[in-house]
Amino acid sequence: MTDSTDRRTIVITGASDGIGAAAARELAGHGHEVVVVGRSPEKTAAIADELGVEHHLADFADVGSVRRLAGELGAQHPRIDVLANNAGGIFAKHREATVDGHELTFQVNYLAPFLLTQLLHENLVAAHGTVINTSSAANKLFSRFDIDDLDAQRRYSPRRAYGNAKLAQILFAKELDRRYRDVGLTSTAFHPGVIASSFSAAPGSAMRAVYASRLAKLFLAPVEKGADTLVFLAEKHPGIDYPTGEYFVDRKPAKPKRQATDAGLARDLWDRSVAMLADV
Ligand SMILES: NC(=O)c1ccc[n+]([C@@H]2O[C@H](COP(=O)([O-])OP(=O)(O)OC[C@H]3O[C@@H](n4cnc5c(N)ncnc54)[C@H](OP(=O)(O)O)[C@@H]3O)[C@@H](O)[C@H]2O)c1
């Protein structure tokens, strides 16, 4: 149980299932004020009821839904200590566009969390808060990041789109940390491990064969293991207990793909993301 002076308000997206739900359970168990965000009304209400915490719904494939979510969270929580941008996944074989006209994987894993973070900026700064992005080792394995083709108009494969979005989450964490560390708002990204969750479980999902195979189930780690670094980053003191602006694996800073450390690319991505969201 945490000391009452260190009780934090922790918003976790993708908390209706898998790694996010496991992190919510652990952090609520430690006495923090956890706010769960999910897409499925039934799953989100079930975890919120189990933990006795507040919940919100949003579909990240719809920018309007993210704006509504930010409005609710912002009004109810003037101070947010931790925003865990954890919702995400890998999707279907063929490129799909969202109602906002962006490639689905890019929007759900990166652009929607980018927007949510922008809209909660004041609430995060008020708490000297931190933003934790659930990235993936896919940033190294699958990305071929092209700043001129963020929406994968020219080249799409589900793995590449996923790797690119997870690399964008690292660039975003680094740029957010660089811009606002001096006013007390920090950020990190992390890889949770290869985890047995509902990840890639949907029919037609690109890595379903890998994650659903009987052999894989023997090697996949439990969701609690996937939540471990998230819980560590959320509870410890950013900048004191661990360095910010970094990509973590197993609670330690690790090397992402070289492109993810390109400060010029991070600035460019930030500016283009703002422009992409200007008219939606
Ligand atoms: N499992 C792994 O091996 C692994 C490895 C590296 C990184 N990751 C990352 O870890 C994070 C959590 O994944 P997980 O393994 O816990 O998978 P999961 O069990 O499938 O959970 C995914 C979560 O994201 C939410 N979500 C998916 N699409 C959404 C959308 N359009 N709008 C809003 N929320 C949406 C889901 O909400 P609903 O259930 O309510 O629809 C669910 O809460 C993801 O970012 C994933 O990319 C996972």
The ligand as a MOL file (V3000), in Angstrom:
LIG
                    3D

  0  0  0     0  0            999 V3000
M  V30 BEGIN CTAB
M  V30 COUNTS 48 52 0 0 0
M  V30 BEGIN ATOM
M  V30 1 N 1.0380 -8.6420 -25.9690 0
M  V30 2 C 2.2580 -8.4090 -26.4320 0
M  V30 3 O 3.0690 -9.3300 -26.6450 0
M  V30 4 C 2.7170 -6.9920 -26.6950 0
M  V30 5 C 4.0620 -6.8100 -27.0710 0
M  V30 6 C 4.5150 -5.5010 -27.2900 0
M  V30 7 C 3.6340 -4.4380 -27.1370 0
M  V30 8 N 2.3260 -4.6680 -26.8040 0 CHG=1
M  V30 9 C 1.4580 -3.4900 -26.6660 0
M  V30 10 O 0.8620 -3.5040 -25.3910 0
M  V30 11 C -0.3620 -2.7470 -25.4080 0
M  V30 12 C -1.4540 -3.5430 -24.7220 0
M  V30 13 O -1.6680 -4.7200 -25.4920 0
M  V30 14 P -2.1490 -6.0990 -24.8490 0
M  V30 15 O -1.1050 -7.0990 -25.1520 0
M  V30 16 O -2.6070 -5.9020 -23.4590 0 CHG=-1
M  V30 17 O -3.3580 -6.4200 -25.8260 0
M  V30 18 P -4.9410 -6.5890 -25.5520 0
M  V30 19 O -5.1690 -7.5690 -24.4700 0
M  V30 20 O -5.4930 -6.8630 -26.9110 0
M  V30 21 O -5.4060 -5.1480 -25.0600 0
M  V30 22 C -5.4740 -4.0740 -25.9620 0
M  V30 23 C -6.2050 -2.9230 -25.3130 0
M  V30 24 O -6.2510 -1.8370 -26.2640 0
M  V30 25 C -7.6050 -1.4400 -26.4390 0
M  V30 26 N -7.8570 -1.0180 -27.8220 0
M  V30 27 C -7.6220 -1.7010 -28.9700 0
M  V30 28 N -8.0770 -1.0010 -30.0290 0
M  V30 29 C -8.6230 0.1470 -29.5360 0
M  V30 30 C -9.2770 1.2480 -30.1110 0
M  V30 31 N -9.5300 1.3340 -31.4290 0
M  V30 32 N -9.6880 2.2660 -29.2970 0
M  V30 33 C -9.4830 2.2100 -27.9590 0
M  V30 34 N -8.8910 1.1630 -27.3490 0
M  V30 35 C -8.4710 0.1380 -28.1280 0
M  V30 36 C -8.4290 -2.6700 -26.1250 0
M  V30 37 O -9.7370 -2.2220 -25.7850 0
M  V30 38 P -11.0440 -3.2170 -25.8310 0
M  V30 39 O -10.5760 -4.5500 -25.3490 0
M  V30 40 O -11.9840 -2.5310 -24.8620 0
M  V30 41 O -11.5250 -3.2380 -27.2360 0
M  V30 42 C -7.6460 -3.2630 -24.9550 0
M  V30 43 O -7.9910 -2.6310 -23.7520 0
M  V30 44 C -0.6320 -2.4470 -26.8790 0
M  V30 45 O -0.2430 -1.1180 -27.1670 0
M  V30 46 C 0.2830 -3.4300 -27.6110 0
M  V30 47 O 0.6420 -2.9570 -28.8810 0
M  V30 48 C 1.8540 -5.9140 -26.5690 0
M  V30 END ATOM
M  V30 BEGIN BOND
M  V30 1 1 1 2
M  V30 2 2 2 3
M  V30 3 1 2 4
M  V30 4 1 4 5
M  V30 5 2 4 48
M  V30 6 2 5 6
M  V30 7 1 6 7
M  V30 8 2 7 8
M  V30 9 1 8 9
M  V30 10 1 8 48
M  V30 11 1 9 10
M  V30 12 1 9 46
M  V30 13 1 10 11
M  V30 14 1 11 12
M  V30 15 1 11 44
M  V30 16 1 12 13
M  V30 17 1 13 14
M  V30 18 2 14 15
M  V30 19 1 14 16
M  V30 20 1 14 17
M  V30 21 1 17 18
M  V30 22 2 18 19
M  V30 23 1 18 20
M  V30 24 1 18 21
M  V30 25 1 21 22
M  V30 26 1 22 23
M  V30 27 1 23 24
M  V30 28 1 23 42
M  V30 29 1 24 25
M  V30 30 1 25 26
M  V30 31 1 25 36
M  V30 32 1 26 27
M  V30 33 1 26 35
M  V30 34 2 27 28
M  V30 35 1 28 29
M  V30 36 1 29 30
M  V30 37 2 29 35
M  V30 38 1 30 31
M  V30 39 2 30 32
M  V30 40 1 32 33
M  V30 41 2 33 34
M  V30 42 1 34 35
M  V30 43 1 36 37
M  V30 44 1 36 42
M  V30 45 1 37 38
M  V30 46 2 38 39
M  V30 47 1 38 40
M  V30 48 1 38 41
M  V30 49 1 42 43
M  V30 50 1 44 45
M  V30 51 1 44 46
M  V30 52 1 46 47
M  V30 END BOND
M  V30 END CTAB
M  END
